[in-house]
Amino acid sequence: MTANNGQCFELAPLPNGGVAVRDSKNIARGHLCFTADEWEAFKGGIAKGGPLILARR
């Protein structure tokens, strides 16, 4: 996935139906894993026009 501003990420399907997500420009930082339910909730929120707020932990 990519945006016009160069902020790109990669998705990989997981055997349990979830996804792994990583920064395509900084793969050494690792990845985040989401369950299928978490990923569907994220996509649903975006589809509804919800705010896209990403925080670092």
Gaussian input, Z-matrix of N, CA and C with variables (Angstrom, degrees):
# hf/3-21g

backbone

0 1
 N
 C     1     B1
 C     2     B2     1     A1
 N     3     B3     2     A2     1     D1
 C     4     B4     3     A3     2     D2
 C     5     B5     4     A4     3     D3
 N     6     B6     5     A5     4     D4
 C     7     B7     6     A6     5     D5
 C     8     B8     7     A7     6     D6
 N     9     B9     8     A8     7     D7
 C    10    B10     9     A9     8     D8
 C    11    B11    10    A10     9     D9
 N    12    B12    11    A11    10    D10
 C    13    B13    12    A12    11    D11
 C    14    B14    13    A13    12    D12
 N    15    B15    14    A14    13    D13
 C    16    B16    15    A15    14    D14
 C    17    B17    16    A16    15    D15
 N    18    B18    17    A17    16    D16
 C    19    B19    18    A18    17    D17
 C    20    B20    19    A19    18    D18
 N    21    B21    20    A20    19    D19
 C    22    B22    21    A21    20    D20
 C    23    B23    22    A22    21    D21
 N    24    B24    23    A23    22    D22
 C    25    B25    24    A24    23    D23
 C    26    B26    25    A25    24    D24
 N    27    B27    26    A26    25    D25
 C    28    B28    27    A27    26    D26
 C    29    B29    28    A28    27    D27
 N    30    B30    29    A29    28    D28
 C    31    B31    30    A30    29    D29
 C    32    B32    31    A31    30    D30
 N    33    B33    32    A32    31    D31
 C    34    B34    33    A33    32    D32
 C    35    B35    34    A34    33    D33
 N    36    B36    35    A35    34    D34
 C    37    B37    36    A36    35    D35
 C    38    B38    37    A37    36    D36
 N    39    B39    38    A38    37    D37
 C    40    B40    39    A39    38    D38
 C    41    B41    40    A40    39    D39
 N    42    B42    41    A41    40    D40
 C    43    B43    42    A42    41    D41
 C    44    B44    43    A43    42    D42
 N    45    B45    44    A44    43    D43
 C    46    B46    45    A45    44    D44
 C    47    B47    46    A46    45    D45
 N    48    B48    47    A47    46    D46
 C    49    B49    48    A48    47    D47
 C    50    B50    49    A49    48    D48
 N    51    B51    50    A50    49    D49
 C    52    B52    51    A51    50    D50
 C    53    B53    52    A52    51    D51
 N    54    B54    53    A53    52    D52
 C    55    B55    54    A54    53    D53
 C    56    B56    55    A55    54    D54
 N    57    B57    56    A56    55    D55
 C    58    B58    57    A57    56    D56
 C    59    B59    58    A58    57    D57
 N    60    B60    59    A59    58    D58
 C    61    B61    60    A60    59    D59
 C    62    B62    61    A61    60    D60
 N    63    B63    62    A62    61    D61
 C    64    B64    63    A63    62    D62
 C    65    B65    64    A64    63    D63
 N    66    B66    65    A65    64    D64
 C    67    B67    66    A66    65    D65
 C    68    B68    67    A67    66    D66
 N    69    B69    68    A68    67    D67
 C    70    B70    69    A69    68    D68
 C    71    B71    70    A70    69    D69
 N    72    B72    71    A71    70    D70
 C    73    B73    72    A72    71    D71
 C    74    B74    73    A73    72    D72
 N    75    B75    74    A74    73    D73
 C    76    B76    75    A75    74    D74
 C    77    B77    76    A76    75    D75
 N    78    B78    77    A77    76    D76
 C    79    B79    78    A78    77    D77
 C    80    B80    79    A79    78    D78
 N    81    B81    80    A80    79    D79
 C    82    B82    81    A81    80    D80
 C    83    B83    82    A82    81    D81
 N    84    B84    83    A83    82    D82
 C    85    B85    84    A84    83    D83
 C    86    B86    85    A85    84    D84
 N    87    B87    86    A86    85    D85
 C    88    B88    87    A87    86    D86
 C    89    B89    88    A88    87    D87
 N    90    B90    89    A89    88    D88
 C    91    B91    90    A90    89    D89
 C    92    B92    91    A91    90    D90
 N    93    B93    92    A92    91    D91
 C    94    B94    93    A93    92    D92
 C    95    B95    94    A94    93    D93
 N    96    B96    95    A95    94    D94
 C    97    B97    96    A96    95    D95
 C    98    B98    97    A97    96    D96
 N    99    B99    98    A98    97    D97
 C   100   B100    99    A99    98    D98
 C   101   B101   100   A100    99    D99
 N   102   B102   101   A101   100   D100
 C   103   B103   102   A102   101   D101
 C   104   B104   103   A103   102   D102
 N   105   B105   104   A104   103   D103
 C   106   B106   105   A105   104   D104
 C   107   B107   106   A106   105   D105
 N   108   B108   107   A107   106   D106
 C   109   B109   108   A108   107   D107
 C   110   B110   109   A109   108   D108
 N   111   B111   110   A110   109   D109
 C   112   B112   111   A111   110   D110
 C   113   B113   112   A112   111   D111
 N   114   B114   113   A113   112   D112
 C   115   B115   114   A114   113   D113
 C   116   B116   115   A115   114   D114
 N   117   B117   116   A116   115   D115
 C   118   B118   117   A117   116   D116
 C   119   B119   118   A118   117   D117
 N   120   B120   119   A119   118   D118
 C   121   B121   120   A120   119   D119
 C   122   B122   121   A121   120   D120
 N   123   B123   122   A122   121   D121
 C   124   B124   123   A123   122   D122
 C   125   B125   124   A124   123   D123
 N   126   B126   125   A125   124   D124
 C   127   B127   126   A126   125   D125
 C   128   B128   127   A127   126   D126
 N   129   B129   128   A128   127   D127
 C   130   B130   129   A129   128   D128
 C   131   B131   130   A130   129   D129
 N   132   B132   131   A131   130   D130
 C   133   B133   132   A132   131   D131
 C   134   B134   133   A133   132   D132
 N   135   B135   134   A134   133   D133
 C   136   B136   135   A135   134   D134
 C   137   B137   136   A136   135   D135
 N   138   B138   137   A137   136   D136
 C   139   B139   138   A138   137   D137
 C   140   B140   139   A139   138   D138
 N   141   B141   140   A140   139   D139
 C   142   B142   141   A141   140   D140
 C   143   B143   142   A142   141   D141
 N   144   B144   143   A143   142   D142
 C   145   B145   144   A144   143   D143
 C   146   B146   145   A145   144   D144
 N   147   B147   146   A146   145   D145
 C   148   B148   147   A147   146   D146
 C   149   B149   148   A148   147   D147
 N   150   B150   149   A149   148   D148
 C   151   B151   150   A150   149   D149
 C   152   B152   151   A151   150   D150
 N   153   B153   152   A152   151   D151
 C   154   B154   153   A153   152   D152
 C   155   B155   154   A154   153   D153
 N   156   B156   155   A155   154   D154
 C   157   B157   156   A156   155   D155
 C   158   B158   157   A157   156   D156
 N   159   B159   158   A158   157   D157
 C   160   B160   159   A159   158   D158
 C   161   B161   160   A160   159   D159
 N   162   B162   161   A161   160   D160
 C   163   B163   162   A162   161   D161
 C   164   B164   163   A163   162   D162
 N   165   B165   164   A164   163   D163
 C   166   B166   165   A165   164   D164
 C   167   B167   166   A166   165   D165
 N   168   B168   167   A167   166   D166
 C   169   B169   168   A168   167   D167
 C   170   B170   169   A169   168   D168

   B1=1.4417
   B2=1.5217
   B3=1.2972
   B4=1.4535
   B5=1.5206
   B6=1.2990
   B7=1.4605
   B8=1.5143
   B9=1.3056
   B10=1.4582
   B11=1.5191
   B12=1.3202
   B13=1.4546
   B14=1.5305
   B15=1.3260
   B16=1.4566
   B17=1.5156
   B18=1.3206
   B19=1.4584
   B20=1.5243
   B21=1.3215
   B22=1.4631
   B23=1.5206
   B24=1.3255
   B25=1.4530
   B26=1.5165
   B27=1.3216
   B28=1.4640
   B29=1.5197
   B30=1.3167
   B31=1.4611
   B32=1.5156
   B33=1.3192
   B34=1.4633
   B35=1.5235
   B36=1.3219
   B37=1.4644
   B38=1.5267
   B39=1.3239
   B40=1.4590
   B41=1.5276
   B42=1.3182
   B43=1.4700
   B44=1.5312
   B45=1.3331
   B46=1.4685
   B47=1.5253
   B48=1.3453
   B49=1.4560
   B50=1.5158
   B51=1.3141
   B52=1.4598
   B53=1.5185
   B54=1.3176
   B55=1.4591
   B56=1.5214
   B57=1.3209
   B58=1.4600
   B59=1.5224
   B60=1.3203
   B61=1.4616
   B62=1.5200
   B63=1.3492
   B64=1.4633
   B65=1.5228
   B66=1.3160
   B67=1.4612
   B68=1.5231
   B69=1.3167
   B70=1.4656
   B71=1.5215
   B72=1.3214
   B73=1.4646
   B74=1.5212
   B75=1.3235
   B76=1.4548
   B77=1.5250
   B78=1.3144
   B79=1.4648
   B80=1.5222
   B81=1.3269
   B82=1.4626
   B83=1.5302
   B84=1.3122
   B85=1.4691
   B86=1.5215
   B87=1.3085
   B88=1.4529
   B89=1.5185
   B90=1.3205
   B91=1.4558
   B92=1.5246
   B93=1.2997
   B94=1.4552
   B95=1.5183
   B96=1.3129
   B97=1.4664
   B98=1.5268
   B99=1.3213
   B100=1.4565
   B101=1.5214
   B102=1.3315
   B103=1.4581
   B104=1.5247
   B105=1.3166
   B106=1.4653
   B107=1.5295
   B108=1.3347
   B109=1.4667
   B110=1.5265
   B111=1.3278
   B112=1.4670
   B113=1.5201
   B114=1.3325
   B115=1.4613
   B116=1.5254
   B117=1.3290
   B118=1.4654
   B119=1.5245
   B120=1.3301
   B121=1.4664
   B122=1.5239
   B123=1.3157
   B124=1.4657
   B125=1.5251
   B126=1.3298
   B127=1.4650
   B128=1.5245
   B129=1.3282
   B130=1.4548
   B131=1.5156
   B132=1.3153
   B133=1.4596
   B134=1.5135
   B135=1.3230
   B136=1.4626
   B137=1.5316
   B138=1.3319
   B139=1.4671
   B140=1.5278
   B141=1.3346
   B142=1.4638
   B143=1.5216
   B144=1.3147
   B145=1.4628
   B146=1.5113
   B147=1.3201
   B148=1.4582
   B149=1.5156
   B150=1.3121
   B151=1.4628
   B152=1.5201
   B153=1.2953
   B154=1.4606
   B155=1.5186
   B156=1.3147
   B157=1.4570
   B158=1.5182
   B159=1.2977
   B160=1.4514
   B161=1.5197
   B162=1.2980
   B163=1.4619
   B164=1.5166
   B165=1.2992
   B166=1.4639
   B167=1.5137
   B168=1.3159
   B169=1.4665
   B170=1.4909
   A1=107.50
   A2=116.25
   A3=120.27
   A4=110.56
   A5=114.60
   A6=121.52
   A7=107.96
   A8=116.15
   A9=120.47
   A10=113.02
   A11=117.45
   A12=120.77
   A13=113.06
   A14=117.49
   A15=120.80
   A16=114.90
   A17=117.58
   A18=121.21
   A19=108.18
   A20=116.65
   A21=121.46
   A22=111.08
   A23=115.48
   A24=120.12
   A25=109.47
   A26=114.65
   A27=121.24
   A28=108.97
   A29=115.49
   A30=122.84
   A31=109.51
   A32=115.70
   A33=120.63
   A34=107.74
   A35=117.46
   A36=119.42
   A37=110.50
   A38=116.12
   A39=122.26
   A40=109.19
   A41=117.57
   A42=120.77
   A43=114.13
   A44=117.15
   A45=120.30
   A46=113.16
   A47=117.30
   A48=121.19
   A49=113.85
   A50=116.88
   A51=120.99
   A52=110.91
   A53=115.54
   A54=121.03
   A55=110.03
   A56=114.80
   A57=122.27
   A58=106.26
   A59=116.68
   A60=122.66
   A61=108.47
   A62=115.92
   A63=119.04
   A64=110.24
   A65=114.73
   A66=123.17
   A67=107.34
   A68=117.22
   A69=120.11
   A70=112.97
   A71=117.26
   A72=120.05
   A73=112.83
   A74=117.23
   A75=120.86
   A76=109.54
   A77=116.49
   A78=120.68
   A79=113.19
   A80=117.75
   A81=120.61
   A82=112.00
   A83=117.83
   A84=121.18
   A85=112.07
   A86=117.52
   A87=120.32
   A88=112.99
   A89=115.31
   A90=120.74
   A91=110.27
   A92=115.05
   A93=122.98
   A94=107.75
   A95=116.86
   A96=121.19
   A97=109.45
   A98=114.79
   A99=121.75
   A100=108.80
   A101=116.01
   A102=119.64
   A103=108.46
   A104=115.77
   A105=119.76
   A106=110.50
   A107=117.62
   A108=121.00
   A109=111.67
   A110=117.03
   A111=120.26
   A112=111.01
   A113=116.22
   A114=119.83
   A115=111.04
   A116=117.30
   A117=120.65
   A118=110.67
   A119=117.44
   A120=120.66
   A121=110.67
   A122=117.09
   A123=121.36
   A124=110.49
   A125=116.51
   A126=120.13
   A127=111.57
   A128=116.72
   A129=120.38
   A130=112.10
   A131=116.74
   A132=120.54
   A133=112.22
   A134=116.78
   A135=120.86
   A136=109.99
   A137=116.86
   A138=120.88
   A139=111.49
   A140=116.51
   A141=120.75
   A142=112.09
   A143=116.79
   A144=120.05
   A145=113.55
   A146=115.67
   A147=119.71
   A148=112.09
   A149=116.24
   A150=119.32
   A151=111.18
   A152=114.55
   A153=120.44
   A154=106.91
   A155=115.31
   A156=121.17
   A157=107.48
   A158=115.68
   A159=120.77
   A160=108.40
   A161=116.70
   A162=121.04
   A163=109.73
   A164=115.64
   A165=120.50
   A166=108.48
   A167=115.41
   A168=119.83
   A169=109.14
   D1=143.72
   D2=-179.74
   D3=-145.84
   D4=159.07
   D5=175.84
   D6=-124.98
   D7=164.34
   D8=-179.82
   D9=-62.68
   D10=-20.07
   D11=-177.68
   D12=-90.04
   D13=7.49
   D14=177.26
   D15=83.69
   D16=5.20
   D17=178.04
   D18=-85.00
   D19=101.22
   D20=-173.73
   D21=-116.21
   D22=150.12
   D23=173.46
   D24=-142.79
   D25=161.43
   D26=179.91
   D27=-119.09
   D28=145.00
   D29=176.97
   D30=-116.32
   D31=142.93
   D32=173.72
   D33=-133.60
   D34=128.37
   D35=178.15
   D36=-68.91
   D37=144.60
   D38=177.09
   D39=-107.38
   D40=154.36
   D41=-177.09
   D42=-57.90
   D43=-27.30
   D44=-177.85
   D45=-86.02
   D46=5.58
   D47=-179.18
   D48=94.90
   D49=-6.55
   D50=177.55
   D51=-83.10
   D52=-169.05
   D53=178.39
   D54=-138.33
   D55=153.53
   D56=170.01
   D57=-110.16
   D58=137.78
   D59=-176.53
   D60=-126.08
   D61=137.35
   D62=175.84
   D63=-145.48
   D64=159.36
   D65=176.47
   D66=-75.11
   D67=120.21
   D68=-176.09
   D69=-69.52
   D70=-17.46
   D71=179.90
   D72=-97.30
   D73=-8.23
   D74=-177.46
   D75=-143.40
   D76=61.81
   D77=-174.35
   D78=-67.20
   D79=-18.82
   D80=179.18
   D81=-66.22
   D82=-18.72
   D83=-179.97
   D84=-76.40
   D85=-5.69
   D86=178.14
   D87=90.81
   D88=-160.68
   D89=-175.54
   D90=-139.61
   D91=164.93
   D92=174.26
   D93=-113.01
   D94=136.77
   D95=178.27
   D96=-107.96
   D97=137.88
   D98=178.86
   D99=-127.54
   D100=140.86
   D101=174.44
   D102=-70.33
   D103=167.19
   D104=178.18
   D105=-59.76
   D106=-41.38
   D107=179.78
   D108=-64.90
   D109=-42.09
   D110=178.67
   D111=-63.12
   D112=-42.66
   D113=-178.18
   D114=-67.09
   D115=-41.12
   D116=178.21
   D117=-64.04
   D118=-39.29
   D119=177.76
   D120=-63.85
   D121=-41.35
   D122=177.74
   D123=-61.59
   D124=-49.60
   D125=-179.74
   D126=-62.73
   D127=-39.05
   D128=178.63
   D129=-63.72
   D130=-40.03
   D131=178.01
   D132=-64.33
   D133=-40.36
   D134=178.58
   D135=-67.46
   D136=-42.07
   D137=-179.19
   D138=-62.02
   D139=-30.46
   D140=179.46
   D141=-83.25
   D142=1.35
   D143=179.09
   D144=82.52
   D145=15.79
   D146=179.87
   D147=-64.59
   D148=162.48
   D149=-179.57
   D150=-66.55
   D151=142.32
   D152=176.55
   D153=-104.32
   D154=93.13
   D155=-179.22
   D156=-115.69
   D157=116.31
   D158=178.73
   D159=-110.20
   D160=128.77
   D161=-179.77
   D162=-117.36
   D163=145.09
   D164=174.84
   D165=-86.48
   D166=141.73
   D167=176.94
   D168=-107.29

